[in-house]
Amino acid sequence: MKKIILFMFLSLSILSACSPETETNPVYEGTVVYKTEENGKYKFLVLEQIGQEALHNGQLEDFIELAQKQPEASYYYVNKKAYETLDVGLKVKITAEVHQLESLPPIRTVVSIQRLEQ
């Protein structure tokens, strides 16, 4: 009986080690609508959809209200070098870390960022 239990335990251990869970990083697209630096952390807000008038005349409160209606809208943390290359109005494709801070809009960390043709 002890051998059977030992065999089952080893089998389960080996099987679970052979099939690791792999999470792929999600990819998002949108327009940079707001940038800010707070306490040495650089972040920007990306909305899926925004009109040119709203982009140029909107305030942060307006952007947050729009973000709450767009499921993929999010703030993104990025390093200073990448932050300095981003401009409001730029269309981007972002690969983010799997985990995010749960807020509305959520806060994600950038793995990579790509400029899209305008």
N, CA, C and O atoms as a printed pandas DataFrame, in Angstrom:
     atom_number atom_name residue_name chain_id  residue_number  x_coord  y_coord  z_coord
0              1         N          MET        A               1    0.818   -1.189    0.000
1              2        CA          MET        A               1    0.000    0.000    0.000
2              3         C          MET        A               1    0.867    1.260    0.000
3              4         O          MET        A               1    0.561    2.232   -0.691
4              5         N          LYS        A               2    1.948    1.237    0.778
5              6        CA          LYS        A               2    2.847    2.380    0.830
6              7         C          LYS        A               2    3.488    2.624   -0.529
7              8         O          LYS        A               2    3.705    3.772   -0.918
8              9         N          LYS        A               3    3.790    1.549   -1.251
9             10        CA          LYS        A               3    4.401    1.689   -2.576
10            11         C          LYS        A               3    3.419    2.319   -3.558
11            12         O          LYS        A               3    3.820    3.118   -4.405
12            13         N          ILE        A               4    2.157    1.974   -3.456
13            14        CA          ILE        A               4    1.150    2.536   -4.354
14            15         C          ILE        A               4    0.982    4.026   -4.095
15            16         O          ILE        A               4    0.905    4.821   -5.032
16            17         N          ILE        A               5    0.924    4.399   -2.831
17            18        CA          ILE        A               5    0.786    5.818   -2.481
18            19         C          ILE        A               5    2.019    6.592   -2.933
19            20         O          ILE        A               5    1.897    7.691   -3.474
20            21         N          LEU        A               6    3.197    6.031   -2.718
21            22        CA          LEU        A               6    4.437    6.675   -3.154
22            23         C          LEU        A               6    4.452    6.820   -4.672
23            24         O          LEU        A               6    4.841    7.868   -5.187
24            25         N          PHE        A               7    4.036    5.789   -5.390
25            26        CA          PHE        A               7    3.992    5.833   -6.847
26            27         C          PHE        A               7    3.024    6.919   -7.331
27            28         O          PHE        A               7    3.336    7.673   -8.252
28            29         N          MET        A               8    1.850    6.989   -6.701
29            30        CA          MET        A               8    0.866    8.006   -7.086
30            31         C          MET        A               8    1.396    9.410   -6.812
31            32         O          MET        A               8    1.219   10.309   -7.634
32            33         N          PHE        A               9    2.031    9.602   -5.688
33            34        CA          PHE        A               9    2.590   10.908   -5.342
34            35         C          PHE        A               9    3.661   11.324   -6.344
35            36         O          PHE        A               9    3.658   12.460   -6.819
36            37         N          LEU        A              10    4.572   10.418   -6.667
37            38        CA          LEU        A              10    5.631   10.716   -7.632
38            39         C          LEU        A              10    5.052   10.981   -9.017
39            40         O          LEU        A              10    5.509   11.885   -9.717
40            41         N          SER        A              11    4.060   10.210   -9.415
41            42        CA          SER        A              11    3.432   10.402  -10.726
42            43         C          SER        A              11    2.799   11.781  -10.830
43            44         O          SER        A              11    2.970   12.477  -11.830
44            45         N          LEU        A              12    2.071   12.169   -9.797
45            46        CA          LEU        A              12    1.437   13.481   -9.804
46            47         C          LEU        A              12    2.473   14.602   -9.810
47            48         O          LEU        A              12    2.287   15.620  -10.478
48            49         N          SER        A              13    3.547   14.420   -9.078
49            50        CA          SER        A              13    4.608   15.426   -9.042
50            51         C          SER        A              13    5.249   15.586  -10.411
51            52         O          SER        A              13    5.480   16.706  -10.866
52            53         N          ILE        A              14    5.533   14.480  -11.060
53            54        CA          ILE        A              14    6.172   14.522  -12.381
54            55         C          ILE        A              14    5.225   15.110  -13.410
55            56         O          ILE        A              14    5.645   15.930  -14.227
56            57         N          LEU        A              15    3.965   14.718  -13.395
57            58        CA          LEU        A              15    3.000   15.235  -14.363
58            59         C          LEU        A              15    2.784   16.730  -14.200
59            60         O          LEU        A              15    2.675   17.453  -15.191
60            61         N          SER        A              16    2.721   17.193  -12.982
61            62        CA          SER        A              16    2.514   18.629  -12.792
62            63         C          SER        A              16    3.748   19.418  -13.200
63            64         O          SER        A              16    3.616   20.562  -13.633
64            65         N          ALA        A              17    4.924   18.860  -13.080
65            66        CA          ALA        A              17    6.144   19.538  -13.494
66            67         C          ALA        A              17    6.275   19.555  -15.008
67            68         O          ALA        A              17    6.914   20.454  -15.554
68            69         N          CYS        A              18    5.695   18.597  -15.690
69            70        CA          CYS        A              18    5.808   18.500  -17.143
70            71         C          CYS        A              18    4.840   19.432  -17.872
71            72         O          CYS        A              18    5.036   19.718  -19.053
72            73         N          SER        A              19    3.832   19.893  -17.209
73            74        CA          SER        A              19    2.853   20.755  -17.878
74            75         C          SER        A              19    2.726   22.089  -17.156
75            76         O          SER        A              19    1.718   22.354  -16.501
76            77         N          PRO        A              20    3.761   22.934  -17.277
77            78        CA          PRO        A              20    3.706   24.213  -16.573
78            79         C          PRO        A              20    2.647   25.125  -17.190
79            80         O          PRO        A              20    2.395   25.085  -18.394
80            81         N          GLU        A              21    2.044   25.934  -16.350
81            82        CA          GLU        A              21    1.082   26.911  -16.838
82            83         C          GLU        A              21    1.859   28.088  -17.406
83            84         O          GLU        A              21    2.689   28.685  -16.720
84            85         N          THR        A              22    1.590   28.414  -18.645
85            86        CA          THR        A              22    2.255   29.557  -19.246
86            87         C          THR        A              22    1.206   30.616  -19.544
87            88         O          THR        A              22    0.213   30.353  -20.223
88            89         N          GLU        A              23    1.436   31.796  -19.036
89            90        CA          GLU        A              23    0.538   32.901  -19.290
90            91         C          GLU        A              23    1.203   33.801  -20.320
91            92         O          GLU        A              23    2.365   34.179  -20.169
92            93         N          THR        A              24    0.473   34.135  -21.350
93            94        CA          THR        A              24    1.021   35.049  -22.337
94            95         C          THR        A              24    0.655   36.470  -21.940
95            96         O          THR        A              24   -0.406   36.720  -21.368
96            97         N          ASN        A              25    1.535   37.376  -22.248
97            98        CA          ASN        A              25    1.292   38.770  -21.916
98            99         C          ASN        A              25    0.227   39.342  -22.846
99           100         O          ASN        A              25    0.301   39.154  -24.061
100          101         N          PRO        A              26   -0.755   40.031  -22.292
101          102        CA          PRO        A              26   -1.810   40.615  -23.119
102          103         C          PRO        A              26   -1.294   41.795  -23.935
103          104         O          PRO        A              26   -0.341   42.471  -23.544
104          105         N          VAL        A              27   -1.939   42.030  -25.073
105          106        CA          VAL        A              27   -1.580   43.129  -25.969
106          107         C          VAL        A              27   -2.784   44.060  -26.096
107          108         O          VAL        A              27   -3.917   43.609  -26.263
108          109         N          TYR        A              28   -2.522   45.363  -26.014
109          110        CA          TYR        A              28   -3.576   46.373  -26.086
110          111         C          TYR        A              28   -3.181   47.433  -27.107
111          112         O          TYR        A              28   -1.997   47.682  -27.334
112          113         N          GLU        A              29   -4.189   48.056  -27.721
113          114        CA          GLU        A              29   -3.950   49.158  -28.656
114          115         C          GLU        A              29   -4.814   50.336  -28.265
115          116         O          GLU        A              29   -5.916   50.168  -27.745
116          117         N          GLY        A              30   -4.303   51.534  -28.520
117          118        CA          GLY        A              30   -5.084   52.720  -28.225
118          119         C          GLY        A              30   -4.269   53.977  -28.452
119          120         O          GLY        A              30   -3.203   53.948  -29.066
120          121         N          THR        A              31   -4.792   55.079  -27.945
121          122        CA          THR        A              31   -4.179   56.398  -28.102
122          123         C          THR        A              31   -3.750   56.933  -26.744
123          124         O          THR        A              31   -4.506   56.872  -25.774
124          125         N          VAL        A              32   -2.539   57.453  -26.685
125          126        CA          VAL        A              32   -2.045   58.094  -25.462
126          127         C          VAL        A              32   -2.812   59.400  -25.294
127          128         O          VAL        A              32   -2.784   60.255  -26.180
128          129         N          VAL        A              33   -3.501   59.559  -24.158
129          130        CA          VAL        A              33   -4.299   60.765  -23.942
130          131         C          VAL        A              33   -3.785   61.629  -22.792
131          132         O          VAL        A              33   -4.159   62.796  -22.668
132          133         N          TYR        A              34   -2.931   61.052  -21.956
133          134        CA          TYR        A              34   -2.458   61.793  -20.783
134          135         C          TYR        A              34   -1.159   61.165  -20.300
135          136         O          TYR        A              34   -1.011   59.943  -20.303
136          137         N          LYS        A              35   -0.216   62.013  -19.881
137          138        CA          LYS        A              35    1.067   61.554  -19.324
138          139         C          LYS        A              35    1.314   62.260  -18.003
139          140         O          LYS        A              35    0.949   63.423  -17.832
140          141         N          THR        A              36    1.945   61.538  -17.056
141          142        CA          THR        A              36    2.293   62.169  -15.791
142          143         C          THR        A              36    3.474   61.441  -15.146
143          144         O          THR        A              36    3.710   60.258  -15.391
144          145         N          GLU        A              37    4.197   62.175  -14.325
145          146        CA          GLU        A              37    5.297   61.612  -13.533
146          147         C          GLU        A              37    4.974   61.930  -12.085
147          148         O          GLU        A              37    4.764   63.088  -11.721
148          149         N          GLU        A              38    4.936   60.874  -11.250
149          150        CA          GLU        A              38    4.648   61.049   -9.829
150          151         C          GLU        A              38    5.658   60.278   -9.009
151          152         O          GLU        A              38    5.750   59.056   -9.127
152          153         N          ASN        A              39    6.409   60.966   -8.189
153          154        CA          ASN        A              39    7.375   60.329   -7.293
154          155         C          ASN        A              39    8.350   59.406   -8.030
155          156         O          ASN        A              39    8.654   58.310   -7.561
156          157         N          GLY        A              40    8.827   59.854   -9.167
157          158        CA          GLY        A              40    9.790   59.065   -9.934
158          159         C          GLY        A              40    9.183   57.911  -10.711
159          160         O          GLY        A              40    9.919   57.106  -11.283
160          161         N          LYS        A              41    7.857   57.808  -10.747
161          162        CA          LYS        A              41    7.179   56.778  -11.539
162          163         C          LYS        A              41    6.507   57.456  -12.721
163          164         O          LYS        A              41    5.827   58.472  -12.576
164          165         N          TYR        A              42    6.713   56.872  -13.888
165          166        CA          TYR        A              42    6.197   57.446  -15.119
166          167         C          TYR        A              42    5.011   56.618  -15.606
167          168         O          TYR        A              42    5.107   55.400  -15.750
168          169         N          LYS        A              43    3.897   57.294  -15.854
169          170        CA          LYS        A              43    2.736   56.561  -16.355
170          171         C          LYS        A              43    1.995   57.409  -17.374
171          172         O          LYS        A              43    2.118   58.634  -17.412
172          173         N          PHE        A              44    1.225   56.716  -18.193
173          174        CA          PHE        A              44    0.416   57.385  -19.192
174          175         C          PHE        A              44   -0.903   56.635  -19.323
175          176         O          PHE        A              44   -0.996   55.450  -19.004
176          177         N          LEU        A              45   -1.918   57.345  -19.797
177          178        CA          LEU        A              45   -3.253   56.785  -19.947
178          179         C          LEU        A              45   -3.521   56.538  -21.419
179          180         O          LEU        A              45   -3.285   57.408  -22.258
180          181         N          VAL        A              46   -4.017   55.340  -21.731
181          182        CA          VAL        A              46   -4.339   54.972  -23.110
182          183         C          VAL        A              46   -5.823   54.637  -23.190
183          184         O          VAL        A              46   -6.338   53.848  -22.399
184          185         N          LEU        A              47   -6.502   55.250  -24.161
185          186        CA          LEU        A              47   -7.900   54.952  -24.435
186          187         C          LEU        A              47   -7.998   54.231  -25.767
187          188         O          LEU        A              47   -7.230   54.506  -26.689
188          189         N          GLU        A              48   -8.945   53.309  -25.866
189          190        CA          GLU        A              48   -9.171   52.579  -27.112
190          191         C          GLU        A              48   -9.684   53.524  -28.193
191          192         O          GLU        A              48   -9.225   53.485  -29.335
192          193         N          GLN        A              49  -10.637   54.370  -27.824
193          194        CA          GLN        A              49  -11.268   55.262  -28.787
194          195         C          GLN        A              49  -11.385   56.657  -28.191
195          196         O          GLN        A              49  -11.794   56.835  -27.043
196          197         N          ILE        A              50  -11.015   57.635  -29.001
197          198        CA          ILE        A              50  -11.205   59.029  -28.589
198          199         C          ILE        A              50  -11.178   59.891  -29.848
199          200         O          ILE        A              50  -10.342   59.692  -30.729
200          201         N          GLY        A              51  -12.091   60.840  -29.924
201          202        CA          GLY        A              51  -12.137   61.763  -31.042
202          203         C          GLY        A              51  -11.064   62.838  -30.894
203          204         O          GLY        A              51  -10.573   63.100  -29.797
204          205         N          GLN        A              52  -10.717   63.447  -32.010
205          206        CA          GLN        A              52   -9.672   64.480  -32.002
206          207         C          GLN        A              52  -10.051   65.670  -31.130
207          208         O          GLN        A              52   -9.205   66.212  -30.418
208          209         N          GLU        A              53  -11.318   66.082  -31.181
209          210        CA          GLU        A              53  -11.745   67.220  -30.373
210          211         C          GLU        A              53  -11.629   66.905  -28.881
211          212         O          GLU        A              53  -11.126   67.719  -28.108
212          213         N          ALA        A              54  -12.098   65.718  -28.480
213          214        CA          ALA        A              54  -12.010   65.315  -27.072
214          215         C          ALA        A              54  -10.555   65.180  -26.637
215          216         O          ALA        A              54  -10.213   65.517  -25.504
216          217         N          LEU        A              55   -9.700   64.691  -27.527
217          218        CA          LEU        A              55   -8.280   64.538  -27.213
218          219         C          LEU        A              55   -7.630   65.894  -26.946
219          220         O          LEU        A              55   -6.861   66.036  -25.995
220          221         N          HIS        A              56   -7.931   66.881  -27.770
221          222        CA          HIS        A              56   -7.272   68.183  -27.649
222          223         C          HIS        A              56   -7.911   69.102  -26.613
223          224         O          HIS        A              56   -7.243   69.983  -26.072
224          225         N          ASN        A              57   -9.200   68.906  -26.333
225          226        CA          ASN        A              57   -9.892   69.796  -25.402
226          227         C          ASN        A              57  -10.172   69.161  -24.049
227          228         O          ASN        A              57  -10.597   69.849  -23.121
228          229         N          GLY        A              58   -9.942   67.862  -23.922
229          230        CA          GLY        A              58  -10.290   67.145  -22.698
230          231         C          GLY        A              58   -9.326   67.391  -21.549
231          232         O          GLY        A              58   -8.162   67.740  -21.745
232          233         N          GLN        A              59   -9.841   67.199  -20.360
233          234        CA          GLN        A              59   -9.062   67.265  -19.128
234          235         C          GLN        A              59   -8.956   65.848  -18.567
235          236         O          GLN        A              59   -9.652   64.947  -19.035
236          237         N          LEU        A              60   -8.101   65.644  -17.577
237          238        CA          LEU        A              60   -7.916   64.320  -17.001
238          239         C          LEU        A              60   -9.237   63.703  -16.550
239          240         O          LEU        A              60   -9.472   62.516  -16.780
240          241         N          GLU        A              61  -10.098   64.487  -15.914
241          242        CA          GLU        A              61  -11.375   63.966  -15.444
242          243         C          GLU        A              61  -12.218   63.427  -16.595
243          244         O          GLU        A              61  -12.892   62.407  -16.453
244          245         N          ASP        A              62  -12.177   64.121  -17.744
245          246        CA          ASP        A              62  -12.905   63.673  -18.936
246          247         C          ASP        A              62  -12.355   62.349  -19.440
247          248         O          ASP        A              62  -13.112   61.452  -19.812
248          249         N          PHE        A              63  -11.025   62.232  -19.452
249          250        CA          PHE        A              63  -10.386   61.005  -19.937
250          251         C          PHE        A              63  -10.710   59.824  -19.021
251          252         O          PHE        A              63  -10.959   58.716  -19.497
252          253         N          ILE        A              64  -10.707   60.062  -17.721
253          254        CA          ILE        A              64  -11.027   58.982  -16.776
254          255         C          ILE        A              64  -12.479   58.539  -16.955
255          256         O          ILE        A              64  -12.774   57.346  -16.896
256          257         N          GLU        A              65  -13.373   59.481  -17.170
257          258        CA          GLU        A              65  -14.777   59.125  -17.410
258          259         C          GLU        A              65  -14.902   58.264  -18.670
259          260         O          GLU        A              65  -15.631   57.272  -18.672
260          261         N          LEU        A              66  -14.201   58.635  -19.729
261          262        CA          LEU        A              66  -14.207   57.829  -20.958
262          263         C          LEU        A              66  -13.590   56.456  -20.707
263          264         O          LEU        A              66  -14.085   55.448  -21.211
264          265         N          ALA        A              67  -12.512   56.419  -19.933
265          266        CA          ALA        A              67  -11.813   55.153  -19.657
266          267         C          ALA        A              67  -12.706   54.170  -18.922
267          268         O          ALA        A              67  -12.600   52.962  -19.134
268          269         N          GLN        A              68  -13.571   54.661  -18.072
269          270        CA          GLN        A              68  -14.455   53.789  -17.312
270          271         C          GLN        A              68  -15.491   53.103  -18.196
271          272         O          GLN        A              68  -16.107   52.118  -17.789
272          273         N          LYS        A              69  -15.679   53.624  -19.401
273          274        CA          LYS        A              69  -16.626   53.040  -20.354
274          275         C          LYS        A              69  -15.937   52.165  -21.401
275          276         O          LYS        A              69  -16.601   51.541  -22.229
276          277         N          GLN        A              70  -14.610   52.123  -21.362
277          278        CA          GLN        A              70  -13.848   51.356  -22.347
278          279         C          GLN        A              70  -13.072   50.259  -21.616
279          280         O          GLN        A              70  -12.153   50.562  -20.855
280          281         N          PRO        A              71  -13.426   48.991  -21.834
281          282        CA          PRO        A              71  -12.849   47.896  -21.046
282          283         C          PRO        A              71  -11.334   47.734  -21.167
283          284         O          PRO        A              71  -10.703   47.220  -20.243
284          285         N          GLU        A              72  -10.746   48.148  -22.258
285          286        CA          GLU        A              72   -9.303   47.977  -22.421
286          287         C          GLU        A              72   -8.506   49.233  -22.064
287          288         O          GLU        A              72   -7.277   49.213  -22.126
288          289         N          ALA        A              73   -9.169   50.308  -21.698
289          290        CA          ALA        A              73   -8.477   51.542  -21.322
290          291         C          ALA        A              73   -7.690   51.300  -20.042
291          292         O          ALA        A              73   -8.141   50.577  -19.154
292          293         N          SER        A              74   -6.497   51.916  -19.953
293          294        CA          SER        A              74   -5.654   51.658  -18.792
294          295         C          SER        A              74   -4.557   52.699  -18.662
295          296         O          SER        A              74   -4.156   53.339  -19.634
296          297         N          TYR        A              75   -4.082   52.850  -17.424
297          298        CA          TYR        A              75   -2.816   53.539  -17.176
298          299         C          TYR        A              75   -1.712   52.507  -17.367
299          300         O          TYR        A              75   -1.924   51.315  -17.146
300          301         N          TYR        A              76   -0.536   52.966  -17.777
301          302        CA          TYR        A              76    0.617   52.082  -17.938
302          303         C          TYR        A              76    1.838   52.710  -17.281
303          304         O          TYR        A              76    2.131   53.889  -17.478
304          305         N          TYR        A              77    2.545   51.902  -16.497
305          306        CA          TYR        A              77    3.838   52.317  -15.966
306          307         C          TYR        A              77    4.897   51.991  -17.003
307          308         O          TYR        A              77    4.847   50.947  -17.655
308          309         N          VAL        A              78    5.844   52.887  -17.146
309          310        CA          VAL        A              78    6.912   52.708  -18.118
310          311         C          VAL        A              78    8.167   53.377  -17.569
311          312         O          VAL        A              78    8.082   54.226  -16.682
312          313         N          ASN        A              79    9.328   53.000  -18.090
313          314        CA          ASN        A              79   10.557   53.639  -17.632
314          315         C          ASN        A              79   10.687   55.045  -18.229
315          316         O          ASN        A              79    9.976   55.390  -19.173
316          317         N          LYS        A              80   11.584   55.839  -17.682
317          318        CA          LYS        A              80   11.734   57.239  -18.077
318          319         C          LYS        A              80   12.085   57.379  -19.554
319          320         O          LYS        A              80   11.552   58.254  -20.236
320          321         N          LYS        A              81   12.967   56.535  -20.049
321          322        CA          LYS        A              81   13.396   56.623  -21.452
322          323         C          LYS        A              81   12.211   56.436  -22.400
323          324         O          LYS        A              81   12.042   57.211  -23.341
324          325         N          ALA        A              82   11.398   55.419  -22.157
325          326        CA          ALA        A              82   10.221   55.177  -22.999
326          327         C          ALA        A              82    9.197   56.308  -22.830
327          328         O          ALA        A              82    8.573   56.740  -23.800
328          329         N          TYR        A              83    9.033   56.776  -21.594
329          330        CA          TYR        A              83    8.080   57.850  -21.300
330          331         C          TYR        A              83    8.393   59.093  -22.134
331          332         O          TYR        A              83    7.488   59.741  -22.659
332          333         N          GLU        A              84    9.662   59.414  -22.248
333          334        CA          GLU        A              84   10.071   60.617  -22.971
334          335         C          GLU        A              84    9.840   60.508  -24.476
335          336         O          GLU        A              84    9.830   61.529  -25.165
336          337         N          THR        A              85    9.655   59.302  -25.000
337          338        CA          THR        A              85    9.419   59.138  -26.442
338          339         C          THR        A              85    7.932   59.187  -26.791
339          340         O          THR        A              85    7.573   59.207  -27.968
340          341         N          LEU        A              86    7.074   59.207  -25.785
341          342        CA          LEU        A              86    5.629   59.187  -26.011
342          343         C          LEU        A              86    5.056   60.594  -26.030
343          344         O          LEU        A              86    5.445   61.450  -25.234
344          345         N          ASP        A              87    4.134   60.818  -26.942
345          346        CA          ASP        A              87    3.436   62.096  -27.034
346          347         C          ASP        A              87    1.942   61.853  -26.935
347          348         O          ASP        A              87    1.449   60.815  -27.376
348          349         N          VAL        A              88    1.220   62.799  -26.363
349          350        CA          VAL        A              88   -0.235   62.721  -26.340
350          351         C          VAL        A              88   -0.723   62.711  -27.785
351          352         O          VAL        A              88   -0.270   63.509  -28.606
352          353         N          GLY        A              89   -1.645   61.806  -28.091
353          354        CA          GLY        A              89   -2.174   61.671  -29.444
354          355         C          GLY        A              89   -1.543   60.534  -30.222
355          356         O          GLY        A              89   -2.023   60.168  -31.295
356          357         N          LEU        A              90   -0.458   59.969  -29.681
357          358        CA          LEU        A              90    0.245   58.875  -30.344
358          359         C          LEU        A              90   -0.553   57.581  -30.220
359          360         O          LEU        A              90   -1.015   57.236  -29.132
360          361         N          LYS        A              91   -0.714   56.867  -31.331
361          362        CA          LYS        A              91   -1.356   55.557  -31.307
362          363         C          LYS        A              91   -0.281   54.518  -31.016
363          364         O          LYS        A              91    0.789   54.527  -31.625
364          365         N          VAL        A              92   -0.583   53.613  -30.064
365          366        CA          VAL        A              92    0.411   52.645  -29.614
366          367         C          VAL        A              92   -0.182   51.245  -29.519
367          368         O          VAL        A              92   -1.393   51.061  -29.392
368          369         N          LYS        A              93    0.708   50.273  -29.583
369          370        CA          LYS        A              93    0.381   48.864  -29.326
370          371         C          LYS        A              93    1.273   48.450  -28.166
371          372         O          LYS        A              93    2.498   48.534  -28.253
372          373         N          ILE        A              94    0.651   48.001  -27.075
373          374        CA          ILE        A              94    1.390   47.740  -25.842
374          375         C          ILE        A              94    1.250   46.281  -25.446
375          376         O          ILE        A              94    0.151   45.728  -25.420
376          377         N          THR        A              95    2.388   45.670  -25.137
377          378        CA          THR        A              95    2.383   44.366  -24.490
378          379         C          THR        A              95    2.622   44.649  -23.012
379          380         O          THR        A              95    3.607   45.287  -22.639
380          381         N          ALA        A              96    1.708   44.166  -22.182
381          382        CA          ALA        A              96    1.761   44.462  -20.744
382          383         C          ALA        A              96    2.009   43.193  -19.950
383          384         O          ALA        A              96    1.826   42.081  -20.447
384          385         N          GLU        A              97    2.429   43.380  -18.711
385          386        CA          GLU        A              97    2.548   42.243  -17.807
386          387         C          GLU        A              97    1.157   41.673  -17.557
387          388         O          GLU        A              97    0.157   42.375  -17.703
388          389         N          VAL        A              98    1.099   40.418  -17.185
389          390        CA          VAL        A              98   -0.170   39.740  -16.963
390          391         C          VAL        A              98   -0.927   40.360  -15.788
391          392         O          VAL        A              98   -2.145   40.524  -15.847
392          393         N          HIS        A              99   -0.219   40.695  -14.748
393          394        CA          HIS        A              99   -0.858   41.214  -13.536
394          395         C          HIS        A              99   -1.042   42.721  -13.646
395          396         O          HIS        A              99   -0.234   43.418  -14.260
396          397         N          GLN        A             100   -2.116   43.210  -13.043
397          398        CA          GLN        A             100   -2.408   44.638  -13.059
398          399         C          GLN        A             100   -2.956   45.066  -11.711
399          400         O          GLN        A             100   -3.452   44.248  -10.937
400          401         N          LEU        A             101   -2.858   46.367  -11.440
401          402        CA          LEU        A             101   -3.455   46.921  -10.238
402          403         C          LEU        A             101   -4.927   47.166  -10.527
403          404         O          LEU        A             101   -5.276   47.790  -11.529
404          405         N          GLU        A             102   -5.765   46.684   -9.664
405          406        CA          GLU        A             102   -7.210   46.778   -9.882
406          407         C          GLU        A             102   -7.724   48.142   -9.442
407          408         O          GLU        A             102   -7.946   48.398   -8.259
408          409         N          SER        A             103   -7.898   48.975  -10.397
409          410        CA          SER        A             103   -8.524   50.267  -10.184
410          411         C          SER        A             103   -9.360   50.524  -11.440
411          412         O          SER        A             103   -9.410   49.674  -12.328
412          413         N          LEU        A             104   -9.998   51.653  -11.522
413          414        CA          LEU        A             104  -10.785   51.963  -12.699
414          415         C          LEU        A             104  -10.400   53.334  -13.187
415          416         O          LEU        A             104  -10.870   54.321  -12.620
416          417         N          PRO        A             105   -9.582   53.454  -14.194
417          418        CA          PRO        A             105   -9.029   52.394  -15.036
418          419         C          PRO        A             105   -7.884   51.649  -14.340
419          420         O          PRO        A             105   -7.258   52.180  -13.423
420          421         N          PRO        A             106   -7.616   50.405  -14.787
421          422        CA          PRO        A             106   -6.542   49.630  -14.171
422          423         C          PRO        A             106   -5.171   50.232  -14.475
423          424         O          PRO        A             106   -5.024   51.074  -15.361
424          425         N          ILE        A             107   -4.179   49.781  -13.721
425          426        CA          ILE        A             107   -2.799   50.216  -13.948
426          427         C          ILE        A             107   -1.982   48.983  -14.284
427          428         O          ILE        A             107   -1.934   48.026  -13.511
428          429         N          ARG        A             108   -1.337   49.014  -15.450
429          430        CA          ARG        A             108   -0.542   47.890  -15.931
430          431         C          ARG        A             108    0.901   48.339  -16.107
431          432         O          ARG        A             108    1.189   49.535  -16.151
432          433         N          THR        A             109    1.802   47.372  -16.206
433          434        CA          THR        A             109    3.212   47.667  -16.454
434          435         C          THR        A             109    3.560   47.240  -17.869
435          436         O          THR        A             109    3.212   46.139  -18.294
436          437         N          VAL        A             110    4.240   48.103  -18.591
437          438        CA          VAL        A             110    4.605   47.854  -19.983
438          439         C          VAL        A             110    5.768   46.868  -20.064
439          440         O          VAL        A             110    6.769   47.007  -19.362
440          441         N          VAL        A             111    5.615   45.871  -20.932
441          442        CA          VAL        A             111    6.713   44.968  -21.277
442          443         C          VAL        A             111    7.391   45.507  -22.524
443          444         O          VAL        A             111    8.618   45.588  -22.591
444          445         N          SER        A             112    6.573   45.881  -23.527
445          446        CA          SER        A             112    7.093   46.515  -24.742
446          447         C          SER        A             112    6.020   47.431  -25.310
447          448         O          SER        A             112    4.826   47.250  -25.071
448          449         N          ILE        A             113    6.476   48.411  -26.062
449          450        CA          ILE        A             113    5.561   49.376  -26.653
450          451         C          ILE        A             113    5.989   49.627  -28.086
451          452         O          ILE        A             113    7.178   49.722  -28.389
452          453         N          GLN        A             114    4.998   49.733  -28.963
453          454        CA          GLN        A             114    5.261   49.945  -30.382
454          455         C          GLN        A             114    4.389   51.092  -30.867
455          456         O          GLN        A             114    3.199   51.155  -30.560
456          457         N          ARG        A             115    4.989   51.989  -31.621
457          458        CA          ARG        A             115    4.218   53.075  -32.241
458          459         C          ARG        A             115    3.463   52.518  -33.438
459          460         O          ARG        A             115    3.996   51.703  -34.190
460          461         N          LEU        A             116    2.224   52.958  -33.614
461          462        CA          LEU        A             116    1.444   52.546  -34.766
462          463         C          LEU        A             116    1.356   53.693  -35.752
463          464         O          LEU        A             116    1.437   54.860  -35.368
464          465         N          GLU        A             117    1.189   53.360  -37.022
465          466        CA          GLU        A             117    1.052   54.391  -38.053
466          467         C          GLU        A             117   -0.211   55.204  -37.787
467          468         O          GLU        A             117   -1.251   54.657  -37.420
468          469         N          GLN        A             118   -0.105   56.493  -37.974
469          470        CA          GLN        A             118   -1.253   57.372  -37.710
470          471         C          GLN        A             118   -2.025   57.648  -38.966
471          472         O          GLN        A             118   -3.022   58.369  -38.932
